[in-house]
């Protein structure tokens, strides 16, 4: 078997596993295919996701289901204003042993899990929010002089409620940038609501089974990284990123008028990684411009900061990014 | 299919799609930019046709058209030769077939060296190659006619239509020059005919006769309405100029010749009387004196002495040569001056860098002036020689004959006397020419006066003519205003009035100035004459005011009846009666001619002596022209 054939088989296996994963999740979660794919993309891209949606749309359920089907350790942190960093990282306690010997022992917080749900992350103080920073970026936590490595795969899913803004602490730009995608959970359709009601108001209780092992997940993450990206696709992602900056060469007028700061290079990374995941989802061996386009909204909407004028005019970042994608030709090189 | 073949196929398809994309871009650019030069051409053509731009303006507008044309050419050139994205063709294929960049990625990865290719890259290449058979460049990049081409085609159509469209401009042409003949009244024509006839009868000088014939022809041409105003004045000017030139030159030349002759003849006592008469231009006396000398020579008794005769011979001989020698002298001086001039010019030519040389230039200018003067002198001397040639010949013959036969010499002198007589006649003919010149000037003044004020002036002059002949404007007599009115004038503005004779009508002279009036009317106690209701036609009118004497005297005043009876002296009718009678008959009659001559003489004298404005002179002379005696 040639390497190409082997790669082809890997891609096919990936597609099969993703299919199984989607099917299992679908047994609990009704609809929200894009959100599920987005969450899976974040996980397979070895990064984190920010979910935004009104309460009751199944955000927590989705994360819990995902943890269930992946057979990974899951922890949920409900962010509240009085939540302290130690509450999520963990703390050192004095432990008295059987012989009466007393030792200082580090008790791990909920952040030490494979999948962490940071529920209503904008309700905690910035100090507590920043406690997530090192863990999300470095996949390790330093307490005192000791650094504790978090076991891979590590995946933080944060949620926030866009309605109740009073008494909240909006995430700072640096922290937002650490999220791979910002996914907006839409309100379910009529049919979906029927299905949700049926599943949650009857005696039926769907149990999910474990579909993937931890090793398989790591293998899939590695495969994503190996997916090649042609030069023109990468160039397109970079041009999109540059166009989000008001002084960008190809920035449309909307960006020039309403955008204060464009996306950071992490935006391009997120777009391309997401594109790779999408290519694998489709069983393709390379990412395409269409994949970049499909991931651009989720990858850039929390990275594009609107100007005061943009805020006042009610311009949504999604509108800005859509305008860029519409105006930017597929190839320039 | 081997991957390399597949890649080649992919490349070919991508290139084809790329070429089609370039062609489509060129078409789009043409359609987009073509309206620019076409629109400009439409604009310029509209301007040219509507505003009728002249050739230089048209050139400027068309030259400015280079700008839109250049924009079009540069734009199309960039679309045709400009750099296009490398993967334009393959991306178009991917998008058309929905291949999610599988073709483009395969082509892109195929450029990576085989050793550096990852398994997934290889898989992607093979995946792309598998699609090679399904590619459709024509469908991927359709070449459609751009929508903008409609605008260009519409403009092209407009341009063609506009170029075929003929915008007619109506230019109002000036009316064709109409021939307006110079009109002169029949009476005036008759006057000038009479003048010409009279001059012709008086003259036997061929030059003068030619001038008179030309004048006569001019009058006839005017009478036949063959000449317009411009031509009449031109012909009059030519005639006048010729007459004047010849008159002056001939007179001066003859005077010169006679002076030279007199100078020599004076040297002999026998010919002194002749010399004095010649010198004083009494040619008749000179002829008489010469004949007397001839008689003296013929007589055998009391003949002059030999010394006197010798002196006479010498005088005659020198006199005969005086003109010739004078011409020779002039010629000699002229030659000397010509040589001086050549020498001066040569000096100047030898030193062209020596500066202007003011002294030299002055000399040269003086030389030229003197040469011109001598040329004129020479001309006069030659003319004089011609005129005096016959007399010179006779005098030379007389001098020769005097040596051996005094009788023969006397005959020669008699012939010389005849020649002097001829010259005297010639002088008389010059007077006729002067007369002709005067008439020409009168005619010109008449025409000038008729023409300078347009129709109004013409009407005024006609009215003036009618009244001068004793007619009213309507051809009927008006109540006379007599001498009182005629002598009014005084210092006031308005027309000057002439009484026209026996208390009939006054004549308005259209002179818009403040001047003194000059009444010449005479009261008449007689009844007015005829009542011709306005004679029309070429001749003068003969009607008179029916109430020529004016209103009856008011007897209510403090008057005293006095009866006076005139004594019959047998001397004929008074001037007023003669004039009155002549006017009734159309200014004919011997008596009227006499009275007219008397009056005209007085008037001419007054005109020549008194300070009378030029404008009035014309009317006075015109008045006398109009009432001149007829045959």
Interface residues (C-beta under 8 A of the other chain):
Chain A: X2 X3 X4 X5 X6 X7 X8 X11 X226 X227 X228 X230 X231 X232 X233 X279 X282 X284 X285 X286 X287 X288 X289 X290 X291 X330 X331 X332 X333
Chain B: X85 X86 X87 X88 X91 X94 X95 X100 X101 X102 X104 X105 X108 X109 X118 X119 X120 X121 X122 X123 X124 X126 X127
